[in-house]
Structures are given as structure tokens and as C-alpha cells.
Amino acid sequence: MQTSSVSQKGQVTIPASVRKQLGISTGDAVAFEMEGDRVYLKAVPSTIEASFGLIKARRSATLEEMDDAIRRRGAATT
């Protein structure tokens, strides 16, 4: 079992081995779930990661096509 102390500000350092196992990096969100007298820590996927794979493209765009779309969009907003 990994242990950590609570700071005066109520902060706890998550041990490196636990962060690595959960895939938690600096700035990532975590969730706490209470179940009786136990607290469970879970990594919260970022919005981008959570939505990955939801949209299926019919075909891939080339870099030139993406650049053209960006240029057109920029010209339309000015």
C-alpha cells in the first residue's frame, strides 16, 4: 500500500507509481468516489480523449486541403 501525508492546505501527493499506473500527468483531472469509509481515485479523461473516435471520417484530408480550408475560413471572417 502506498501512503502520503495531507498538507496544511489539504493537498495530498499521489505517489509516482500510482500516477504512472493510472496514466495521470501534471494538470490532469482526477475524481474522488466515496464508498463507505473508502475513497477511490480515478483519472478523468480530457474532453479530447473522451471524444476520440466518436466521429468517423469518410476520407482523410490532405495537408493542402486543410490549409485551403483554414485560408477560406480566415478570409470569410475578415
C-alpha positions as CSV (number, residue, x, y, z in Angstrom):
1,M,0.0,0.0,0.0
2,Q,1.3,3.5,-0.9
3,T,0.9,6.3,1.7
4,S,1.1,10.1,1.6
5,S,0.6,12.9,4.1
6,V,-2.0,15.6,3.9
7,S,-0.5,19.1,3.8
8,Q,-1.9,22.2,5.7
9,K,-3.8,23.1,2.6
10,G,-5.4,19.7,2.4
11,Q,-3.3,18.6,-0.5
12,V,-2.0,15.1,-1.0
13,T,0.8,14.0,-3.3
14,I,-0.1,11.0,-5.4
15,P,2.8,8.6,-5.5
16,A,4.7,8.4,-8.8
17,S,3.9,4.7,-9.2
18,V,0.2,5.3,-8.7
19,R,0.2,8.2,-11.2
20,K,2.1,6.1,-13.7
21,Q,-0.4,3.2,-13.3
22,L,-3.4,5.5,-13.7
23,G,-1.8,7.5,-16.5
24,I,-2.1,10.7,-14.6
25,S,0.2,13.7,-15.6
26,T,0.6,17.2,-14.3
27,G,-2.6,19.2,-14.9
28,D,-4.8,16.1,-15.4
29,A,-8.2,16.0,-13.6
30,V,-9.0,13.3,-11.1
31,A,-12.2,12.2,-9.5
32,F,-12.9,11.0,-5.9
33,E,-15.6,8.5,-5.2
34,M,-16.7,7.7,-1.7
35,E,-17.9,4.3,-0.8
36,G,-18.5,3.9,2.9
37,D,-15.2,4.8,4.6
38,R,-13.2,4.3,1.4
39,V,-12.2,6.9,-1.1
40,Y,-11.4,5.8,-4.7
41,L,-9.3,8.0,-7.0
42,K,-10.0,7.8,-10.7
43,A,-8.3,9.6,-13.7
44,V,-10.8,11.7,-15.6
45,P,-10.2,11.6,-19.4
46,S,-9.8,15.0,-21.0
47,T,-12.5,16.2,-23.4
48,I,-10.4,15.4,-26.4
49,E,-9.6,11.9,-25.2
50,A,-13.2,11.3,-24.2
51,S,-14.5,12.2,-27.7
52,F,-11.7,10.4,-29.6
53,G,-13.2,8.0,-32.2
54,L,-16.8,9.4,-32.0
55,I,-16.6,10.9,-35.5
56,K,-15.8,8.8,-38.4
57,A,-14.3,10.5,-41.5
58,R,-15.4,9.3,-44.9
59,R,-11.9,10.1,-46.2
60,S,-8.7,11.7,-45.0
61,A,-7.9,15.3,-45.9
62,T,-4.5,16.2,-47.3
63,L,-2.4,18.9,-45.7
64,E,-3.1,21.1,-48.7
65,E,-6.9,20.7,-48.3
66,M,-6.7,21.6,-44.6
67,D,-4.5,24.7,-45.4
68,D,-7.1,25.8,-48.0
69,A,-10.0,25.3,-45.6
70,I,-8.2,27.4,-43.0
71,R,-7.4,30.1,-45.5
72,R,-11.0,30.2,-46.7
73,R,-12.3,30.4,-43.1
74,G,-9.9,33.2,-42.3
75,A,-10.9,35.2,-45.4
76,A,-14.6,34.7,-44.5
77,T,-14.2,36.2,-41.0
78,T,-12.3,39.3,-42.0
